[in-house]
Amino acid sequence: MKVKRYIASTSRDALRQVKEELGADAVILSNKKTRDGVEIMALADAEMSGLAQSSSPATKARSETSHAPKVADSYAKALPVANEPTEAKKTANEAMSVALAHDIIAEIQAMKSTLEDQLATVAWGNFTQRRPEKVKVLRAMLDTGFSPLLSRRLVDKLSANLDYEQSLKQAMSALAFNLNTASSDEMIEKGGVYALVGPTGVGKTTTTAKLAARCVIRHGADKVALLTTDSYRIGGHEQLRIYGQLLGIPIRTIKDTEDLQLTLSELRNKHMVLIDTVGMSQRDQMVAQQSAMLSNCGTDVKRILILSAASNGKTLDEVISAYQKNNIYGCIITKVDEAASLGVALDAVIRRKLTLHYVANGQKVPEDIHAANPRYLLHRIFNSSAGDSAFTLQDAEFALIMASKSNAETSTADEKSFAGFNYD
């Protein structure tokens, strides 16, 4: 038996070689893609017929009792009903047809993808010529950290026949309208029990101290209580205890749900109770355990998600998704002074429809925390000098990326996130 190997750039060329050398009745044994192209293993029809005839009951019995692999046994398994030469040929031809169909479908999909990319590039080129002011707004939004998804959606809805300055003002107005912010010091005025949650290193302890200081200034130290569940991090409790001593507030450490329930019952006359929680990865299973403790303590504990402005957009989306399952009351953006741009964090807040209470821009307590003002934040974003960096897109790169992005399908989750977006 002589199995022959053929390699060509495409399946069609390889099959033509098989047909020319072994004839139209040759049997295709395998068909796979390799580094050099397409590889086909083929067998002449006469060889295949002899192989099928040799597959007698005695041969099958030996193959069942022996564990050593045999070529004939392999063909017998591949062709279980190949007792006649015509049946073997039919089964092999069916396998060849399936393999060819897969190759043809793959080539068609590749051609479709190439054609879509070319058409998208042409469409994007036409758009840049017809709406140059919108392209400038789109570039400005991307350079300041806004996601391509939000930027495209907003720019598409901008009014026509506006110059760049007017278009940018309209875009900023739409962003400000859709950025939900709490009224100034709403948390301090209303009071209640608040748990600051979020990943490690986002500044929960420092932010807790800042909020406590603002409340002490407004209502007095006897109206504020500080709790911590952070018994894991070395120095975590000690850091909050020092802040508490400076503010004249005692610190209590919480061990479990029962302890939290009892402590909150004792502190029910306080105007504000702040809980500094353990920092953990958004992928940690302990996030659910932490949520269960806050939910089962018998008191309405409002969760404030702490987001770092220095994180990238995908990380912020992941963090919000992990914590938003448990009814986030609002959020605070920290590390504004460490971020290249505040646009990334505001983009996540807008798309995920969170309520922004404060922004923090340093370590000073309580100076470096400010009530969120949409227009001021957006004015600061778009009027800061970005400068060139390794992440700044050049004109050719910008056109290529936006063409491919605009051609991509939007997920159902993204469609829902823009259901209530106001473009006016």
N, C-alpha and C positions, 0 to 999 in steps of 0.2 A: 504494500500500500504506500503510495507516494502522495503525501499532503503537500501542496504547494502554497507558497506565501507570496502575496502580491501587495505592493505598496504604491499608492498614488496620492495625488493632492486631494482628489475628491472621490466619493463613492462611485460615481459614474465612470471615471477613468479606470478605477480598479476593476470594476465589473467588465469593462471592455477588454481589459487584458485577460481576464479569466475566460471570457467567451472566445477570444482569438486563439488561446492556447489549448483549452480543455473542451471547448465546444459549448453549444447552447444548453446542453443537458447537464452541465457540471453542477455539483452540489456545493453550496456555500456552508462551511462548517462554523466560521466565526467572522464577525465584522466589528472592528473597533477602531477608535481614533488613537493615533500615536503622535509622538513628537514630530515625525516626518510626514504625517498626513493620515490617510485611512489605510488600515491593514486588513486584508481579507485572506482567510485560510480556506482553500478550496480543494476539492477532490473530484477526479474524473468520474463520470457516470459508471463506467465499467468497474472501477475500483469500489465504488459505493455498493453496487449490486452484489459483488462478491462478498463484501463485508456483511450485508444483510443476510445472504444465504448461509453464511457461517454461523449465524446467531441461532443455533439449534438448542433444544431443551437441555441437552447435556452441558452445553457451554454455560447456559444460564444457571444451572445447578452448581457448577464449579464457582461461578462468580459470587453466589450467595454464601458459600462456605469459606471463601478466601477473602482476606482483608487487603491483599496486595492489589493496587490499582492496575487495571489492564485497559489498553486502548479500546479493545473490542467491547469491554463492559461499559466503558464510557459512552460509546456510540449507541449501545443497546439502551442505556438509560435515556439518552437524548432522543432516541427513536423507539419508544416502548412497543409500538404496534408494527414495527418495520419487519414483518415476516415475508413480505414480498418486495421485490425491487421497486415496483411502482409506488408502493406505500412509503418506502424510505425516501424516494425522490420527492413525493408530494409533501411529506413533512418537512424536509429540508428546504424546499422551495417556499413553503409557508413561512419558515423562519427567516429566509432571505427577504421575503416581501415585508415582514414586520420590521426588520432591520433597515431596509431601504426607506420605509415609511417614516421611521424615526429620524433618519438622516435628512430626508426631504423637509420634514416639519422643522427641524433645527435650522436648516439653511433658510427656509422661508421666514422664520422668526428673526434670524440675524439680518436678513434683508429688510424686514419691516422696521426693526429697531434703527438701522442705519438711515432708512428713508424718513422716519419720524424725526430723528435728530437733525437731518438736513432741512426738513420743512420747518421745524421749530427755529432753527438758526435764521432761515429766510424770514419767517414771521417776526422774529425779534429784531432783525435788521430793519424791516419795514416800520416796526413800532418806534424804533429809535429815531427814524427820519421824520415820522409824522408827529411824534410827541417828545421832542427833546427835553422839554421842561419836566415831564414826568420821569424821564430817565434820570435826570439830575436829582430829583427828590428820592427816587428809589436808591440811587447810589449813596445819598446822604444818610438815609435810614440804615442801610447795610453797614456803612462805615462807623456808625455810632452804636452798633451792636444789635439792632433789631433783626428778628429772624426773617429769612426770605419769604416765609409763608405770610406773616403779618404785613410785611412791606408790600408784597405783590397785591394782596387783597385791598389794602388801603389805597395804593396808587391807582389801581384799576377804577376806583370809585371817585377819584378826584374830578372836579369839574373841568370841562374842556375850555380852551381859549383863555387860560390863565398863564401868566408868566411864572418864572421859577419862585420868586418871593411870595406871590399870592398862593401858589400851589403848596409851598412849604408851610405857610400859615394855616391853610386849610387842613393839611395833614396833622399839624401840631394840635389844632383845635379838636380834631377827631380823636387823637390819642388822649388828650386831656379829658375829653368827655367820657371816654371808655375806661380811664384809670380810676377805679373806685377808691376813694380815700375817706378816712374817718374825719369827723370834725376835730378841730384843734383840741388836743388833750381829752378826747372823749373817754378813754380808759380811766384817766385820773378823775374825771368828774363823775362818771357813773360808779366807779369802784367795782368790787366783786372779787371773785377768785380767778386768777389767770395762771395758766401753766405755760411756760416758754419751752417750746419743743423744737427739735431740729437736729441736724447732723453734728458731728464733732467739729470743734474749731470755728464755729460761726459767730461766737461771741454771746452765748446765752447768759453766762454769769455776769459779764460786764453790763449787758443790756438790762438784766434784772436789777442790778444796783442803780442804774440810771433811772429806771422807772420808779424805783423805791424812793430815790432822792427827790424826784419831781413831786411825788405824792406827799412826802414829808414836808416839803416846802409849802404845799397847798393845804394840807390837813393836819400836819403834826405827826411826830414819831409814834405816838400812842395809838394812832389809827392805822398803822401799817404793820404787816407781819411778813417775814421771809421764811420760806421752807425750801429744803433741798432734798432731792432724791439721789444726788450724786455722791455715792459712797465708794465708787470705783476709781475715779480719777485721783491720782496723788495730788494733794493740795487743793482739790476742787472745793471742798467744804471750808477749808481754811481761808481761801480767797474770799468767799462770800461772808465768812465770819468777820473778817477785817472790815469789809464794807459795812456790815451791820453795826460794828462798834463805832465806826465813824459817824453813822447816821443815828445811833442810839436805838437800834432795833435788834432784839434778840433773834437768833437763828435756830431753827429746829430741823433736825434731820429725820426724814421719813424712811421707814424700812419696808413697809408693805401697805396693802389696801386698808387693813384694819387700823393701822397706825395713822394713816392719812385721814380716815373717816373720823377718828377720835380727835385728832388735832384740829381739823376744820370745825368740828362741833364746838370746841373750846374757843375758837377764834371767830365765831359767828358775828360778834359785835364789831369786828374790825372793818374799816372802810375798804381796804384793799389788802388782799393776800396774794403774794407772788410766789410761784413755785418754780424753782430752777431744777430742770430735769436732767437726766443723764444724757449726754451726747452719744449718739450711735448712728451707724451707717443706715441709710434709707433701705438697704437690702437686708438688714439684721432682723431676725425673727422677733427680737425683743421689742421692736417697735409696737407690735400687736399687744404684747404683755404690758407695756407702758400705757398704751391706750386703755386697756381693760382696767388698770388700776385707777386711772383718772375718771373712768366712766362709772365705776362701781363704788365710789366713795360716799354716795348719798348727797353730794353737793354739785351744783352746776358749775363745773370747772371749764372755763373758756380757754381754748387752746390758741396760742399765738405762735405761728410758725416763723422762725428766724431764718432768713435767707441771706447768704453772703453775696454781695455784689461782685466779688472776685471770682465766683464760680462761672463755668460756661453754661450755655443754654440747655444742653442735654442733661447736665447734672441737675440743674434747677428743676427741669421738667420731671426728672426721676424723683427728686425729693418731694415735690408737690404731690405727685401721684401717690407716693407712699403714705403721706400724712393727711391728704385730703379725704381719705376714706372715713376719717373720724371727725368730720364736721369742724373744719378750721374756722375759728372766729375771725381771724385776721392775720396779718403778717407784718414783720418789721424787716427792713433791708439794712444790713450792717456792712461794715468794711467799705463804705463808699469811697473813702480816701485811698484805699488800696486798689480799687478797680480802674482799669483803663477807661471804661465807660459804664455809665449807669443804664445804658440802653438794654443790655442783656437781661438784667433783673426786671426792669419795668416791662419788657416784652413778655416775660413769663407771667408776671402779675396780671397784665392785661388779658392775655390769652386764657389764663386759667381762672379769671374772674375772682381774684382775691381782693380783700379790702386791705389797703395799705394804711397803717397807723403812723409809723415813724420811719425815719431814716437816720442811721448812725454813721458818724464819720470820724471816729477816733476813740481814744481810751479814757478821756477825761470824764469824770462823773460829777455832776450831771450835764455838763456843758455840751458834750458831743452827741446829742440826740435831739432831733427836730421833728415837729409835726409835718406830715407829708403835704406838700403843696404841688398839685399837678403841673400848673403852668410854670412855676419856678423850676421844677425838676426838668421839664422838657426844654425850657429855655437854656438851662445849663448844659444839657446834652448836646443840643444842636449848635450852640455857640462856642463850644470848646474846640480848640484846635486839635484835630486827630493826629496829623503827622503821618509820614510814611512808615510802614513797618513790614515785616515779612508776611503779614496777613492782609495787607492792602492789595486789592485786586487791580491789575492793569486793565486797560480798555479791552484788549482781546480776551483776557481771562474772564472779565466781567460779562461780556456778551456770551461767551461759551457757557458759563455756569448758569446764567439766567435763562438761556434758551433751553437747556436741559431741565432746569428746575420747573419752568413754566409748562413743560411737557409732561411732568410727572403727575400722577393721579393723587388727589387729596383724600386722605383717609376719612372714615366716618367720624372718628373722634374729632378731627380737625374741623369737619363741617359743623358738628355740634358746637364747637367752641366759638364759632363765628355766628351762631344763630341769633344772638342778641346784640351783635356789634353794630354800633351806630356810626355811619359814615358822614353824617351831616355836620 
